[in-house]
Amino acid sequence: METQATSSKRRSGLRMPTVYTLLFVITALVAVLTWVMPAGKYDYHVEGSDQVIAASDVLDYQGDGRLLPIPGTYQVLESSPQGPLDVLVAPIQGFHKAVDVALFVLVIGGFLAVTMRSGALDAGIGAVVERFGGREQYLIPVLMVLFALGGSTYGMAEETVAFWAIILPVITAAGYDRMVAAGIILLGSGTGVLASTVNPFATGIASGFAGLPIGAGITLRLVQFVILVSLAIWFVMRYAARIKRDPQRSVLADLQLTADPQAKEAASTQAFTLRHKLTMTVFFMTFGIMVYGVVPWEDMGITAFPTLWWWFDELSTLFLSAAILIALINRQSESDFIETFLDGAKDLIGVALVVAVARGIYVVMDNGVIIDTILNWAEGAVAGLSSGLFVVVAYVVHIVLSFFIPSTSGLATVSMPLMAPLADFSGVDRELVVTAFQSASGWINMFAPTAAHLVAGLALAKIPYERFVKWALPYILMTLGVTTVTLFVGASLT
Protein backbone atom coordinates (compact mmCIF):
# COMPACT_ATOMS: atom_id res chain seq x y z
CA MET A 1 0.00 0.00 0.00
CA GLU A 2 1.74 3.16 1.16
CA THR A 3 5.11 2.28 -0.27
CA GLN A 4 7.49 3.90 2.21
CA ALA A 5 7.42 3.78 5.96
CA THR A 6 6.49 6.88 7.85
CA SER A 7 8.00 5.60 11.06
CA SER A 8 11.17 7.07 12.47
CA LYS A 9 14.46 5.22 12.62
CA ARG A 10 17.35 5.54 15.04
CA ARG A 11 20.65 6.52 13.47
CA SER A 12 23.74 7.31 15.54
CA GLY A 13 21.63 7.83 18.65
CA LEU A 14 19.31 10.28 16.93
CA ARG A 15 15.68 9.72 16.03
CA MET A 16 14.65 10.86 12.60
CA PRO A 17 11.48 12.98 12.59
CA THR A 18 8.32 11.44 11.20
CA VAL A 19 6.97 12.45 7.82
CA TYR A 20 4.27 14.48 9.58
CA THR A 21 6.88 16.64 11.28
CA LEU A 22 8.84 17.01 8.05
CA LEU A 23 5.74 18.13 6.17
CA PHE A 24 4.75 20.53 8.93
CA VAL A 25 8.24 22.05 8.92
CA ILE A 26 7.99 22.45 5.14
CA THR A 27 4.61 24.15 5.61
CA ALA A 28 6.16 26.63 8.03
CA LEU A 29 9.06 27.33 5.67
CA VAL A 30 6.65 27.92 2.80
CA ALA A 31 4.77 30.39 5.00
CA VAL A 32 8.04 32.26 5.54
CA LEU A 33 8.51 32.38 1.76
CA THR A 34 5.17 34.16 1.37
CA TRP A 35 6.74 37.10 3.24
CA VAL A 36 9.76 37.38 0.95
CA MET A 37 8.54 36.15 -2.45
CA PRO A 38 6.35 38.33 -4.65
CA ALA A 39 2.75 37.19 -5.11
CA GLY A 40 1.61 36.66 -8.67
CA LYS A 41 -0.61 34.78 -11.08
CA TYR A 42 -0.79 33.70 -14.69
CA ASP A 43 -3.80 34.17 -16.88
CA TYR A 44 -5.48 30.79 -17.31
CA HIS A 45 -7.64 29.23 -19.95
CA VAL A 46 -10.28 26.60 -19.30
CA GLU A 47 -9.31 23.31 -20.91
CA GLY A 48 -11.50 22.42 -23.86
CA SER A 49 -12.89 25.94 -24.31
CA ASP A 50 -11.85 29.42 -25.40
CA GLN A 51 -12.62 30.91 -21.98
CA VAL A 52 -9.72 32.85 -20.47
CA ILE A 53 -9.57 33.72 -16.77
CA ALA A 54 -7.55 36.84 -15.96
CA ALA A 55 -4.85 36.54 -13.30
CA SER A 56 -6.78 38.77 -10.92
CA ASP A 57 -9.88 36.56 -11.20
CA VAL A 58 -8.29 33.10 -10.96
CA LEU A 59 -8.73 32.82 -7.19
CA ASP A 60 -12.47 33.46 -7.56
CA TYR A 61 -13.01 30.90 -10.35
CA GLN A 62 -15.76 28.42 -9.42
CA GLY A 63 -16.09 26.40 -12.63
CA ASP A 64 -15.45 22.68 -13.06
CA GLY A 65 -13.09 22.83 -16.02
CA ARG A 66 -9.37 22.32 -15.48
CA LEU A 67 -7.42 25.59 -15.62
CA LEU A 68 -4.21 25.65 -17.64
CA PRO A 69 -1.69 28.51 -17.20
CA ILE A 70 -0.95 30.60 -20.27
CA PRO A 71 2.84 31.01 -20.72
CA GLY A 72 4.12 34.57 -20.72
CA THR A 73 1.13 36.06 -18.88
CA TYR A 74 2.54 36.07 -15.34
CA GLN A 75 1.94 39.30 -13.44
CA VAL A 76 2.70 40.42 -9.89
CA LEU A 77 -0.26 40.80 -7.54
CA GLU A 78 -0.74 42.17 -4.04
CA SER A 79 1.21 40.23 -1.44
CA SER A 80 -0.67 37.92 0.95
CA PRO A 81 1.81 36.71 3.61
CA GLN A 82 0.81 33.76 5.79
CA GLY A 83 1.29 33.80 9.57
CA PRO A 84 1.52 31.16 12.34
CA LEU A 85 -2.26 30.73 12.55
CA ASP A 86 -2.40 30.09 8.80
CA VAL A 87 0.22 27.38 9.21
CA LEU A 88 -1.77 25.69 11.98
CA VAL A 89 -5.04 25.74 10.06
CA ALA A 90 -3.44 24.65 6.76
CA PRO A 91 -3.67 20.85 7.39
CA ILE A 92 -7.35 21.23 8.30
CA GLN A 93 -8.05 23.15 5.10
CA GLY A 94 -5.90 20.62 3.28
CA PHE A 95 -8.10 17.80 4.52
CA HIS A 96 -11.17 19.62 3.18
CA LYS A 97 -9.52 19.94 -0.22
CA ALA A 98 -8.42 16.29 -0.26
CA VAL A 99 -11.38 14.64 1.46
CA ASP A 100 -12.27 12.54 -1.60
CA VAL A 101 -8.73 11.16 -1.74
CA ALA A 102 -8.63 10.51 2.01
CA LEU A 103 -11.97 8.69 1.96
CA PHE A 104 -10.86 6.56 -0.98
CA VAL A 105 -7.72 5.55 0.95
CA LEU A 106 -9.80 4.50 3.97
CA VAL A 107 -12.22 2.47 1.83
CA ILE A 108 -9.28 0.73 0.13
CA GLY A 109 -7.93 -0.13 3.57
CA GLY A 110 -11.23 -1.69 4.56
CA PHE A 111 -11.48 -3.63 1.29
CA LEU A 112 -7.98 -5.07 1.68
CA ALA A 113 -8.62 -6.00 5.31
CA VAL A 114 -11.80 -7.89 4.45
CA THR A 115 -9.94 -9.72 1.67
CA MET A 116 -7.02 -10.64 3.95
CA ARG A 117 -9.48 -11.72 6.68
CA SER A 118 -10.92 -14.32 4.32
CA GLY A 119 -7.52 -16.04 4.05
CA ALA A 120 -7.93 -16.26 0.28
CA LEU A 121 -4.71 -14.46 -0.58
CA ASP A 122 -2.59 -16.64 1.70
CA ALA A 123 -4.34 -19.78 0.50
CA GLY A 124 -3.91 -18.73 -3.12
CA ILE A 125 -0.15 -18.26 -2.75
CA GLY A 126 0.01 -21.54 -0.85
CA ALA A 127 -1.83 -23.32 -3.66
CA VAL A 128 0.64 -21.95 -6.20
CA VAL A 129 3.57 -23.12 -4.07
CA GLU A 130 2.08 -26.60 -3.69
CA ARG A 131 1.30 -26.93 -7.41
CA PHE A 132 4.94 -26.27 -8.30
CA GLY A 133 6.36 -28.70 -5.76
CA GLY A 134 9.50 -30.27 -7.23
CA ARG A 135 9.66 -27.64 -9.97
CA GLU A 136 10.65 -24.70 -7.82
CA GLN A 137 12.66 -23.06 -10.59
CA TYR A 138 9.36 -22.34 -12.35
CA LEU A 139 7.87 -21.11 -9.11
CA ILE A 140 10.23 -18.11 -9.15
CA PRO A 141 8.73 -16.34 -12.21
CA VAL A 142 5.15 -17.22 -11.27
CA LEU A 143 5.44 -15.80 -7.75
CA MET A 144 7.35 -12.73 -8.94
CA VAL A 145 4.62 -11.93 -11.46
CA LEU A 146 1.96 -12.33 -8.73
CA PHE A 147 3.83 -10.03 -6.35
CA ALA A 148 4.46 -7.55 -9.16
CA LEU A 149 0.76 -7.50 -10.02
CA GLY A 150 -0.02 -6.82 -6.36
CA GLY A 151 2.46 -3.96 -6.29
CA SER A 152 1.23 -2.49 -9.56
CA THR A 153 -2.47 -2.60 -8.74
CA TYR A 154 -2.73 -1.83 -5.03
CA GLY A 155 0.79 -0.97 -3.90
CA MET A 156 1.50 -4.30 -2.25
CA ALA A 157 4.36 -3.68 0.19
CA GLU A 158 3.66 -4.19 3.90
CA GLU A 159 1.38 -7.11 2.97
CA THR A 160 4.41 -9.07 1.70
CA VAL A 161 5.69 -9.63 5.24
CA ALA A 162 3.07 -12.33 5.78
CA PHE A 163 4.36 -14.42 2.87
CA TRP A 164 7.91 -14.94 4.07
CA ALA A 165 6.74 -17.76 6.35
CA ILE A 166 5.29 -19.61 3.34
CA ILE A 167 7.90 -18.96 0.67
CA LEU A 168 11.14 -18.98 2.65
CA PRO A 169 11.06 -22.63 3.77
CA VAL A 170 9.95 -23.85 0.34
CA ILE A 171 12.73 -22.00 -1.47
CA THR A 172 15.48 -23.05 0.97
CA ALA A 173 14.34 -26.69 1.02
CA ALA A 174 14.53 -26.68 -2.79
CA GLY A 175 18.24 -25.97 -2.60
CA TYR A 176 18.26 -22.21 -2.96
CA ASP A 177 19.40 -19.66 -0.41
CA ARG A 178 17.33 -17.08 1.43
CA MET A 179 18.37 -14.33 -0.96
CA VAL A 180 16.33 -16.02 -3.69
CA ALA A 181 13.25 -15.71 -1.48
CA ALA A 182 14.14 -12.07 -0.85
CA GLY A 183 14.43 -11.48 -4.57
CA ILE A 184 11.06 -13.09 -5.26
CA ILE A 185 9.22 -11.07 -2.63
CA LEU A 186 11.06 -7.74 -2.49
CA LEU A 187 12.09 -7.30 -6.11
CA GLY A 188 8.80 -8.73 -7.33
CA SER A 189 6.56 -6.41 -5.34
CA GLY A 190 9.01 -3.49 -5.53
CA THR A 191 9.16 -3.62 -9.30
CA GLY A 192 5.37 -3.73 -9.45
CA VAL A 193 5.11 -0.62 -7.27
CA LEU A 194 7.68 1.18 -9.43
CA ALA A 195 5.71 0.33 -12.55
CA SER A 196 2.33 1.02 -10.96
CA THR A 197 -0.58 0.93 -13.39
CA VAL A 198 -3.55 1.74 -11.16
CA ASN A 199 -1.96 1.78 -7.70
CA PRO A 200 -4.33 4.08 -5.75
CA PHE A 201 -1.60 5.18 -3.32
CA ALA A 202 0.81 6.32 -6.03
CA THR A 203 -0.82 6.63 -9.43
CA GLY A 204 -4.26 7.46 -8.05
CA ILE A 205 -3.30 10.24 -5.66
CA ALA A 206 -0.75 11.76 -8.06
CA SER A 207 -3.21 11.68 -10.96
CA GLY A 208 -5.91 13.25 -8.82
CA PHE A 209 -3.75 16.23 -7.88
CA ALA A 210 -2.56 16.53 -11.47
CA GLY A 211 -6.17 16.77 -12.61
CA LEU A 212 -6.05 13.50 -14.55
CA PRO A 213 -7.97 10.22 -14.54
CA ILE A 214 -5.93 7.38 -13.05
CA GLY A 215 -5.87 5.59 -16.41
CA ALA A 216 -4.10 8.43 -18.21
CA GLY A 217 -0.64 7.28 -19.29
CA ILE A 218 -1.32 3.61 -18.53
CA THR A 219 0.21 2.45 -21.85
CA LEU A 220 3.72 3.62 -20.93
CA ARG A 221 3.35 2.21 -17.44
CA LEU A 222 2.38 -1.18 -18.88
CA VAL A 223 5.48 -1.10 -21.07
CA GLN A 224 7.58 -0.36 -17.99
CA PHE A 225 5.87 -3.18 -16.12
CA VAL A 226 6.60 -5.80 -18.78
CA ILE A 227 10.23 -4.77 -19.26
CA LEU A 228 11.13 -4.37 -15.61
CA VAL A 229 9.33 -7.48 -14.32
CA SER A 230 11.01 -9.54 -17.05
CA LEU A 231 14.37 -8.06 -16.03
CA ALA A 232 13.72 -8.81 -12.35
CA ILE A 233 12.78 -12.43 -13.10
CA TRP A 234 15.92 -12.86 -15.20
CA PHE A 235 18.08 -11.38 -12.43
CA VAL A 236 16.71 -13.65 -9.69
CA MET A 237 16.58 -16.82 -11.82
CA ARG A 238 20.16 -16.26 -13.01
CA TYR A 239 21.37 -16.05 -9.42
CA ALA A 240 19.20 -19.01 -8.35
CA ALA A 241 20.62 -21.22 -11.12
CA ARG A 242 24.17 -20.25 -10.15
CA ILE A 243 23.85 -21.23 -6.50
CA LYS A 244 21.88 -24.35 -7.39
CA ARG A 245 24.99 -25.54 -9.23
CA ASP A 246 27.38 -24.36 -6.52
CA PRO A 247 25.91 -23.43 -3.11
CA GLN A 248 29.25 -21.89 -2.11
CA ARG A 249 28.61 -19.06 -4.60
CA SER A 250 25.74 -17.87 -2.41
CA VAL A 251 26.19 -14.32 -1.15
CA LEU A 252 25.06 -15.68 2.23
CA ALA A 253 27.46 -18.64 2.31
CA ASP A 254 29.61 -17.15 5.06
CA LEU A 255 26.57 -16.71 7.31
CA GLN A 256 26.02 -20.50 7.37
CA LEU A 257 22.28 -20.20 6.83
CA THR A 258 21.81 -23.77 5.66
CA ALA A 259 18.56 -25.17 4.33
CA ASP A 260 16.48 -27.51 6.44
CA PRO A 261 15.35 -30.54 4.38
CA GLN A 262 12.15 -30.70 6.43
CA ALA A 263 11.41 -26.98 6.11
CA LYS A 264 9.19 -27.49 3.09
CA GLU A 265 6.76 -29.57 5.10
CA ALA A 266 6.90 -27.07 7.96
CA ALA A 267 5.33 -24.36 5.82
CA SER A 268 1.67 -24.84 6.59
CA THR A 269 -0.79 -23.65 3.97
CA GLN A 270 -4.55 -23.48 3.91
CA ALA A 271 -6.64 -25.42 1.44
CA PHE A 272 -7.63 -23.23 -1.51
CA THR A 273 -11.39 -23.68 -1.21
CA LEU A 274 -14.21 -22.64 -3.53
CA ARG A 275 -14.87 -19.62 -1.31
CA HIS A 276 -11.25 -18.61 -1.62
CA LYS A 277 -11.42 -18.91 -5.40
CA LEU A 278 -14.60 -16.83 -5.55
CA THR A 279 -13.00 -14.25 -3.24
CA MET A 280 -9.91 -13.89 -5.43
CA THR A 281 -12.12 -13.69 -8.52
CA VAL A 282 -13.99 -10.74 -7.00
CA PHE A 283 -10.69 -9.24 -5.83
CA PHE A 284 -9.08 -9.23 -9.27
CA MET A 285 -12.33 -8.33 -11.05
CA THR A 286 -12.62 -5.25 -8.84
CA PHE A 287 -9.27 -3.98 -10.04
CA GLY A 288 -10.20 -4.91 -13.60
CA ILE A 289 -13.42 -2.89 -13.35
CA MET A 290 -11.42 -0.06 -11.81
CA VAL A 291 -9.04 -0.02 -14.78
CA TYR A 292 -11.92 0.02 -17.24
CA GLY A 293 -13.76 2.75 -15.36
CA VAL A 294 -10.83 5.14 -15.20
CA VAL A 295 -9.25 4.69 -18.63
CA PRO A 296 -10.21 7.61 -20.91
CA TRP A 297 -11.09 5.45 -23.93
CA GLU A 298 -12.63 8.43 -25.70
CA ASP A 299 -9.43 10.47 -25.46
CA MET A 300 -7.47 7.49 -26.79
CA GLY A 301 -9.66 7.39 -29.89
CA ILE A 302 -11.22 4.04 -28.91
CA THR A 303 -14.96 4.21 -29.51
CA ALA A 304 -15.72 0.51 -29.01
CA PHE A 305 -15.75 1.00 -25.23
CA PRO A 306 -17.83 3.74 -23.60
CA THR A 307 -15.81 6.01 -21.33
CA LEU A 308 -17.22 6.06 -17.79
CA TRP A 309 -15.07 8.94 -16.48
CA TRP A 310 -15.00 7.37 -13.04
CA TRP A 311 -13.03 9.00 -10.25
CA PHE A 312 -12.74 8.86 -6.46
CA ASP A 313 -16.47 8.81 -5.59
CA GLU A 314 -17.21 6.00 -8.04
CA LEU A 315 -14.07 4.08 -7.12
CA SER A 316 -14.81 4.31 -3.40
CA THR A 317 -18.28 2.92 -4.12
CA LEU A 318 -16.76 0.11 -6.20
CA PHE A 319 -14.37 -1.04 -3.48
CA LEU A 320 -16.99 -0.73 -0.74
CA SER A 321 -19.38 -2.88 -2.80
CA ALA A 322 -16.63 -5.44 -3.47
CA ALA A 323 -15.80 -5.62 0.25
CA ILE A 324 -19.45 -6.34 1.04
CA LEU A 325 -19.59 -9.02 -1.68
CA ILE A 326 -16.42 -10.71 -0.35
CA ALA A 327 -17.90 -10.68 3.15
CA LEU A 328 -21.06 -12.36 1.83
CA ILE A 329 -19.05 -15.01 -0.02
CA ASN A 330 -17.18 -15.84 3.17
CA ARG A 331 -20.33 -15.67 5.31
CA GLN A 332 -18.93 -13.02 7.58
CA SER A 333 -21.35 -11.78 10.15
CA GLU A 334 -22.42 -8.16 10.00
CA SER A 335 -20.48 -7.31 13.16
CA ASP A 336 -17.35 -9.15 11.99
CA PHE A 337 -17.46 -7.38 8.62
CA ILE A 338 -17.83 -3.93 10.17
CA GLU A 339 -15.06 -4.60 12.68
CA THR A 340 -12.69 -5.92 10.00
CA PHE A 341 -13.48 -3.09 7.59
CA LEU A 342 -12.94 -0.44 10.26
CA ASP A 343 -9.69 -2.08 11.36
CA GLY A 344 -8.45 -1.91 7.78
CA ALA A 345 -9.50 1.70 7.45
CA LYS A 346 -7.83 2.46 10.78
CA ASP A 347 -4.54 1.03 9.48
CA LEU A 348 -4.56 3.64 6.70
CA ILE A 349 -5.62 6.66 8.74
CA GLY A 350 -1.96 7.61 8.78
CA VAL A 351 -1.90 7.71 4.99
CA ALA A 352 -5.06 9.83 4.87
CA LEU A 353 -3.58 12.26 7.39
CA VAL A 354 -0.33 12.47 5.42
CA VAL A 355 -2.36 13.56 2.40
CA ALA A 356 -4.09 16.23 4.50
CA VAL A 357 -0.89 17.58 6.04
CA ALA A 358 0.89 17.57 2.68
CA ARG A 359 -2.06 19.31 1.05
CA GLY A 360 -1.65 21.99 3.72
CA ILE A 361 1.60 23.02 2.02
CA TYR A 362 -0.33 23.72 -1.16
CA VAL A 363 -2.96 25.63 0.84
CA VAL A 364 -0.32 27.98 2.26
CA MET A 365 1.24 28.51 -1.17
CA ASP A 366 -2.18 29.10 -2.72
CA ASN A 367 -3.35 31.50 -0.03
CA GLY A 368 0.01 33.25 -0.19
CA VAL A 369 -0.36 33.50 -4.00
CA ILE A 370 3.19 32.24 -4.65
CA ILE A 371 2.46 29.06 -6.61
CA ASP A 372 2.56 30.85 -9.94
CA THR A 373 5.64 32.77 -8.84
CA ILE A 374 7.46 29.47 -8.30
CA LEU A 375 6.13 28.23 -11.64
CA ASN A 376 7.33 31.41 -13.33
CA TRP A 377 10.87 30.87 -12.05
CA ALA A 378 10.74 27.16 -12.94
CA GLU A 379 9.41 28.02 -16.40
CA GLY A 380 12.61 29.91 -17.09
CA ALA A 381 14.72 27.04 -15.72
CA VAL A 382 13.22 24.41 -18.05
CA ALA A 383 12.88 26.69 -21.05
CA GLY A 384 14.46 25.08 -24.09
CA LEU A 385 14.40 21.52 -22.70
CA SER A 386 13.00 18.88 -25.00
CA SER A 387 10.05 16.80 -23.81
CA GLY A 388 12.32 13.84 -23.14
CA LEU A 389 14.83 15.83 -21.12
CA PHE A 390 12.08 17.53 -19.13
CA VAL A 391 10.60 14.19 -18.04
CA VAL A 392 14.04 12.83 -17.11
CA VAL A 393 14.68 15.97 -15.05
CA ALA A 394 11.29 15.48 -13.36
CA TYR A 395 12.30 11.89 -12.59
CA VAL A 396 15.60 12.95 -11.00
CA VAL A 397 13.88 15.73 -9.03
CA HIS A 398 11.39 13.25 -7.58
CA ILE A 399 14.20 10.85 -6.64
CA VAL A 400 15.76 13.67 -4.59
CA LEU A 401 12.40 14.67 -3.10
CA SER A 402 11.72 11.05 -2.12
CA PHE A 403 14.64 11.21 0.31
CA PHE A 404 13.12 14.21 2.08
CA ILE A 405 9.46 13.16 1.84
CA PRO A 406 9.47 9.35 2.27
CA SER A 407 5.69 9.05 2.02
CA THR A 408 4.49 8.27 -1.50
CA SER A 409 1.09 9.86 -1.00
CA GLY A 410 2.63 12.85 0.76
CA LEU A 411 5.12 13.44 -2.04
CA ALA A 412 2.39 13.15 -4.68
CA THR A 413 0.27 15.68 -2.83
CA VAL A 414 3.15 18.15 -2.55
CA SER A 415 4.72 17.85 -5.98
CA MET A 416 1.88 17.35 -8.45
CA PRO A 417 0.21 20.79 -8.08
CA LEU A 418 3.55 22.30 -9.15
CA MET A 419 4.97 19.75 -11.56
CA ALA A 420 1.76 19.24 -13.56
CA PRO A 421 1.40 22.91 -14.63
CA LEU A 422 5.15 23.03 -15.27
CA ALA A 423 4.66 20.18 -17.74
CA ASP A 424 2.07 22.32 -19.52
CA PHE A 425 4.71 25.03 -20.06
CA SER A 426 7.07 22.50 -21.59
CA GLY A 427 4.42 20.97 -23.82
CA VAL A 428 4.63 17.65 -21.97
CA ASP A 429 1.61 15.53 -21.15
CA ARG A 430 0.87 15.62 -17.43
CA GLU A 431 0.58 11.84 -17.21
CA LEU A 432 4.30 11.60 -17.99
CA VAL A 433 5.09 13.60 -14.87
CA VAL A 434 2.86 11.24 -12.86
CA THR A 435 4.78 8.28 -14.27
CA ALA A 436 8.11 9.99 -13.49
CA PHE A 437 6.96 10.60 -9.90
CA GLN A 438 5.84 7.03 -9.21
CA SER A 439 8.90 5.57 -10.93
CA ALA A 440 11.18 7.65 -8.71
CA SER A 441 9.29 6.85 -5.51
CA GLY A 442 9.12 3.15 -6.38
CA TRP A 443 12.82 3.02 -7.23
CA ILE A 444 13.83 4.51 -3.88
CA ASN A 445 11.46 2.14 -2.08
CA MET A 446 13.27 -0.95 -3.40
CA PHE A 447 16.28 -0.29 -1.19
CA ALA A 448 15.44 2.52 1.26
CA PRO A 449 16.19 1.59 4.91
CA THR A 450 13.00 3.48 5.84
CA ALA A 451 10.87 0.91 3.96
CA ALA A 452 9.28 -1.01 6.83
CA HIS A 453 8.32 -4.09 4.79
CA LEU A 454 11.88 -4.42 3.45
CA VAL A 455 13.56 -4.17 6.84
CA ALA A 456 10.99 -6.47 8.47
CA GLY A 457 11.25 -9.08 5.72
CA LEU A 458 15.04 -9.14 5.80
CA ALA A 459 14.93 -9.47 9.58
CA LEU A 460 12.62 -12.49 9.29
CA ALA A 461 14.98 -14.05 6.75
CA LYS A 462 18.05 -13.15 8.85
CA ILE A 463 19.58 -11.34 5.89
CA PRO A 464 21.68 -8.24 6.73
CA TYR A 465 20.30 -5.14 5.06
CA GLU A 466 23.68 -4.18 3.59
CA ARG A 467 24.06 -7.68 2.09
CA PHE A 468 20.72 -7.42 0.31
CA VAL A 469 21.48 -3.97 -1.10
CA LYS A 470 24.88 -5.11 -2.36
CA TRP A 471 23.30 -8.16 -4.01
CA ALA A 472 20.41 -6.22 -5.56
CA LEU A 473 22.53 -3.21 -6.62
CA PRO A 474 23.08 -4.37 -10.23
CA TYR A 475 19.32 -4.76 -10.70
CA ILE A 476 18.63 -1.45 -8.96
CA LEU A 477 21.03 0.33 -11.33
CA MET A 478 19.59 -1.47 -14.35
CA THR A 479 16.13 -0.40 -13.25
CA LEU A 480 17.30 3.22 -12.99
CA GLY A 481 18.65 3.05 -16.54
CA VAL A 482 15.61 1.31 -18.05
CA THR A 483 13.20 3.70 -16.35
CA THR A 484 15.14 6.73 -17.57
CA VAL A 485 15.15 5.44 -21.13
CA THR A 486 11.45 4.52 -21.17
CA LEU A 487 10.49 7.91 -19.79
CA PHE A 488 12.68 9.72 -22.34
CA VAL A 489 11.37 7.68 -25.26
CA GLY A 490 7.77 7.88 -24.04
CA ALA A 491 7.98 11.67 -23.82
CA SER A 492 9.70 11.99 -27.18
CA LEU A 493 7.00 9.96 -28.93
CA THR A 494 4.08 11.99 -27.58
C-alpha positions, 0 to 999 in steps of 0.5 A: 500500500503506502510504499514507504514507511512513515516511522522514524528510525534511530541513526547514531543515537538520533531519532529521525522525525516522522513524515508528519513533522517534516511536512509541517516544517515544510509548511512553516518554511513555505509560509516564511517564503510568502513574506519574501517572495512576490505574489503573482498569477498567470492568466489561465484558460479553461481546458477544452474551451476558449474561456480565459480567466484573468490573473486577478480573477483566478482565485475566484473561479468556481467552474469545473473545467481544469485551468491551464496557465498561459505562458508569458502572462505572469503578473505580480499581484498584491502580497498575501503573507501567511502567519503562524495561525495560517500554518496551523489551520493549513492541514485542516483546510488541506483535509477539506480539499483532499477529502475525496482522496482521504476517503478513498484511501480509507475504503481501500484499507477496509477492502484489503482488510476484508480480503485478507481476513478471508484467508484467500490471498494466503491460501492462493499463494500456498496453492501456487507453491504446492502446485509447483512442488518439485519444480521450484525453478518455475515457481520463481517467475510465477510468484514474482509476477503475482507479487508484481501485479499486487504492487502495480495494482494496489501498492503491495508492500507491507502485505508481503511480510506475511508471505515470508513464512510460506515462501522462505522454507519452500525455497530453501528446502529446494536448494536455494538460499534465502536471498532467492526468497528475498528477490522473489518477494522484495524485487517482485513487489518493488518492481510492481510498485515502481511500474504502478498501473492503477496503484491508488496510493501512487498513481491514483493520488498523483493523478488526482492532484494533477487533474487527470484520470488514473488511467491516463498514461497507462500504456507507458506504465504497462510497457515499464511493467513488462520490461522491468518485471522480465528483467527482475525475473531474469536477475533472480533466476540467473542467481538461483541457477548459479547457487543451485549448481554451486551453493558456495557461490551464495552471497550468504554462504559465510553466514552459514544459513543452511537449508532444512530438508524438512522446512518445506513440510513445515510451511503450513498452507490453507486449502484453496477452497471454492470460497477462496477462489470466488474471493480472489475472482472478485478481488481481481475483477474489482481492479479490472473494473477499476481499470476500465472505469478510469481509462479515458477510452474516448481520449485514446480514440477508442470508440468501441468502449464507452468512457465512464469517467470514473473518479474517487467517488465512483471508485470508493463505491466500487471497493466498498461494494466489493468488500461487502460481496467478499464478506457475503461469499465468506459468510462473515457476520455483520459485526465481523465485517464492520469490525474488519473493515474499520480495522483496515480503514484504521490502518490507513488513517496515517496515509489519509492524514499524510495527504491532508498535512501535505495538502496543507503546504499547497494551501499555504502557497495558494493563499500566499499566491506564490504558486505561480511565482514558483512556476514562473521561475521554474518556467525559465529554468526548463525553457528550451528543454525537449520533452524527453529531457524535461521528463528525465529531469522530473524523474531525478527531481522526484528521486531527490524529493523522495529522500526528504518526503518518504511518504508516496502519497505525501510526495504526490500531494506536494509535488503534483500541483507544481509539476503538472502545470510546469509540464504544460509550459514544456508541452509535456503531457501531465501523465508523464510527470505522474509516471516519473513521480511514481517511478522515482518513488518506487525506485527509492522504495526498493532499497530505502532503509526506511521501507518497513516491509523491506527491513521487516522481511530481511529481519525475518529471513536473517539477511543483513540489510547491507548484504541485500542492497549489495546483491540487488545493486546491479538490478537497482542500477539497471532499473534506474537506466531502463526507467530513464530510457522509457520515460525519455522515449515515451515523452519523445513519442508523444 
